[in-house]
Structures are given as C-alpha cells and as structure tokens.
Amino acid sequence: MSLNNISLPSQLLADLYQNTLIQNTASAMPVKEDVVFLGENKKNILIVVNTKEAVYLPDNELTFLTTVLSACGLDLSHVAILNWYHQKQKVSSWVLEQLKPKQVLLLDVLPIEFGFASNALYTVQKSNGLQFVAAPSLSDIEGTKETKKQLWVVLKQLFFL
C-alpha cells in the first residue's frame, strides 16, 4: 500500500479533524465604508440632513443653509453635510468616529435616531464630549420667521456667537 492510497475509517477522520479551520457558524463581518459627505469638515462641524430628493440637499435648501452658515461666519469648507436618508449603514458611532465632530446639527433627524438620548428641538445638548442641536428640516425652517428665529438663537449658542 502506497502513501497515496491510504484508506481510513470515517470515525477516525472525524476524530482527526474535529477542530477545523472553517466553522459552519461563521458570519460575515459588516464592511464599514468611508462616510461620504459634502464639504471639507475643517472645523469639525457635522450637519446631518434627511432628504430623499437629493444626494445631499436640494438646491434651494443648500442655498438657505449656506446663507445661515455665512451668518455664523462659516462656509461649506468648515462643515461636513451628511444625508442620513442615503446612508446604507445607519451607525452614528461610525460617522462620529470618522468625522470627529465637535458640534452636530441634526436637521429632520431625531437625536434618538442618531444615537443621542434626548429628542428636544432647538436646545443645545451635550453627549460624549460634543454638542448637538436638533431642528426640523431646512424647508420647514425656511417657511416661517419664527422657526428661523429659533434656529438663529440656538446656532448662536452652539457656535458661541
């Protein structure tokens, strides 16, 4: 009998290979993709929007947002705009880890949906070393003078203006 033709009983094979390198119960690890955002994030300010109409924001809302940012002494290079609606994996901890924001503005995204504890609107709150504010969508805010005023008051607090 040659070494190429050795026949072993099935029970002996099972005993020899009981601890295999491949497990039947293995599950695939989720692949964490880089967060895609609009802006340059130079001042670590994260703006999270929630719109299905555009990749980031519809043109009219982006124009309104840039006007608001300008009033705060900011522009698109200072912020990262993330559309929560289009995120494949809605894992806020991964977003926060990658972008390392100091302030977060949630527009049409409830804080609980983003992993924060409170759902209060127009209130500066703190969580894990960062400040955040939640507000309605930009189209809702742009619609009335009162909501614009509420946003302005809270942004002055958030950005120390």
Steps between C-alpha positions, in 0.01 A plus 500: 500500500642839399460827691270631226246224553452487876143431602386611847173420673254794505492516883878539510483784242231674706716471812809632319323807357261594779661845540504628145603843381160568345198533724151434373354774720732778382327826408628768268637813665323812377722715284517854629517739211647848516243766578421707191416863569483844341750759622851480638432466876782744590331606826354159584139608476264225388165588345274198459206539265231254399376543144425254225474772232876553459836342574562762771243780479270647236644821352258734678577343841875507433474868412309569822752299703799685352328828588453382860860378518623831363311684773690281749834583337522155342492352151486155341873447553445509877226237515415146396146454367381141525167379362376243752230383259757362255725330756512125436607426856339742743767469769557839661799379702683422174415844360616671820819296509592592143401868496584584863252787530500748787150620414216317327194661343222249433248622243190282467680222689390424854788478747388150602528388136860621508586338832450795737278476807265797466256604230468866599502747211680836499702417812879471523576168664816308580584138437836322512704820491316668216212744472196439285180673397197351331265699279239434230593482133644806329187535285286512817732754664517718193120516488438723802668790672451341844687179413783700342526698823505182711776355285705820517475515881619142542777532239638802688526278808643203310767703319566748783398805295 
